[in-house]
């Protein structure tokens, strides 16, 4: 898929089916199994969206949703891209959108997501804080902060 990528806030409940399809499709293609910790973490993010404590930002290419980001203040607890379009610039555009509004942006990533960590490093992020998951050390997450010299 080629074409210009646009970034815009979600339009409410009407966008949910496309976001769920994108997320499910990417999980199925990557063959990653969700642990109980993954489900709890995702439930926490969805609760924040439902309460209105989070904003959902969508990346679209032509008529297709190719990615989305959840923004809670200056934190990104979730950035998800279609596995078919990774490397096409949607993730970078989502982060730039968030950085323009929150220069002190923090992003959350599983410490075992090496591809995600490398992507964030290339965008100027560095480890800031490790969050502990006492019940599931394999699901540890960390916050990465944006280096001011990389804006």
N, C-alpha and C positions, 0 to 999 in steps of 0.2 A: 504494500500500500504506500503510495506516494502522495504528496500534497502538503499544503500548509497545515501546521498544527495550531489550533486555537485553544486558548485557556479561558475558562469562565467558571463562575460559581454555579453549583448545581441548582436546578430549578425545582427542588423539592422532591416530593414522592414520585413524580413522573420519571426521574432519572434512575431510580432504584433498580428497576429490572436490568437496565444496561450495565450498571455497576456490578450487580451480582453475577450476570452472565460473564463479564470480563474476568471477575475474580475466580469464579468456578472454572472457566475455561483454562485459565493460566495454571491453576492448581492441578487440574487433570493432566495437562500437557507436561508439567514438571514432575508428575507422579509423586509429589511430596505428600506424605500423610500428615494430617493435622493431629497434633498431640492434644491432650486435655488442656495443657498450658496455652497452646495456640488458640483454642476455642475460648478460653477465659479472657485472654488478651483481646481477641477480636470482639467479644461481648462487651468488654470495657469501652472500646472505641465506639461501638454502635450505641451504647448507652449515652455517651457524651454527645453524639450526633442527635439522638432522640431528645435529650434534654435541651438542646440548643446551645450547648457549650462548645460545639465544634462546627467548623465550616467545611463543606466538601467542595473541592475544586476539581474540575474535569478538564482533561485534555482530549480534544476531538480532532480527527483528521478526516476530512471530507464529511461523510455522514456518520462515521463510526467513533465510538468512545474507545480511545486507545490507552487511557490511564486516568487515575484519579489520586487525589491527595486529601487527607484529612488534616485540618489545621485547627489546633486548640490554642488560641493566643499565639505565642511565638514558638510553639512546638508542633512538629509533624510526627504523630504517632503511627501514621500509615501512608505510604506512597506505593501505589500498585500500578504496574504496567502490563499491557497485553504481552504475552511471551512472543507473539509474532512481530511486535514492533519495538522490542527492546533494542536500544542502540540507535534509534531513529530520531532522538532529540526531545521526545515528549517529557521524559523525566527531568531533563535539564530545564526545559521551559517551565514546568511546574515549580521547580525549586527557585528559579529566577523570579517567578511571580510572587512567591512567598517571601523571598529575600528583599524584594522591593518594598514590601510592607513591614517586614520584621528583620532588620539587619542583624539582630541577635538570635537568629533562628537556631533551633535545636532539632535534630532528626533522630528518630528511634530506629534501631536495627538489632536484629538477633545476632549475637556474637559469632554464630556459625554461618551466617549469610556472607560469605567471603566476596561474592560478586557484588552484593549491595554495598558492603563496606568500601570496596575498591571504587565503585561508582561515586559514592559520597566523597571519598578522598580526592578523586579527580575534579570534583566540584568545589574543592576548598574546605572540606569539613575534616575535623580531627576528633579523636575520642575526648569526651569531656567527663562522663560519669558512667560507671557500671551499675546497673540495677541488679539486685540479687533476687533470684527465684530459689528459695531454700528447698522447696519441694522438687524442683526439676532443674538441676544445674545445667543440663543440656539446652535449656531454653532461656539462658541468660540473655539479657538485652543490654544495650548501652545507648546513651545519648551521645551524639556527635554535635560539636558546635562549629559554626562557620568562622574561618580565620578572616579577620578584618582586612588583611592584605590581599584577599582573593575575591573581592567584590567586583 
